[in-house]
Amino acid sequence: MKGLVNDVWKRIADTMGVPVHELKKKKESLMTSFRANLKKKLLSLKSGAGEEDAYQPIWIFYDVMEVFLRNVYESTSIMNSEENVSKTKQFFNYIYLKQTHHTI
């Protein structure tokens, strides 16, 4: 499976013309920003604020990433890391299969 993930990173890098290590750094930067905004939002909801008074992230990528990552972060309290790894593998398999049959 690790080879598959590396292959997907390489294909993305080749398509975008950006080295894999730079893509991984950017991914981590995006994830860090997303998690920080999500944490603020969740803490504001736990404080007793209603939906309309809760913190609303204004970061440009938040809404898109929330849609994409919602299931991962909504169920972190009940999912163990093994399940997260499984979902990640499924995602990369899906991306890889789409790449082998279609071009970006």
Helices and strands as residue ranges (DSSP letters): H 2-16, H 20-46, H 62-74, H 81-101
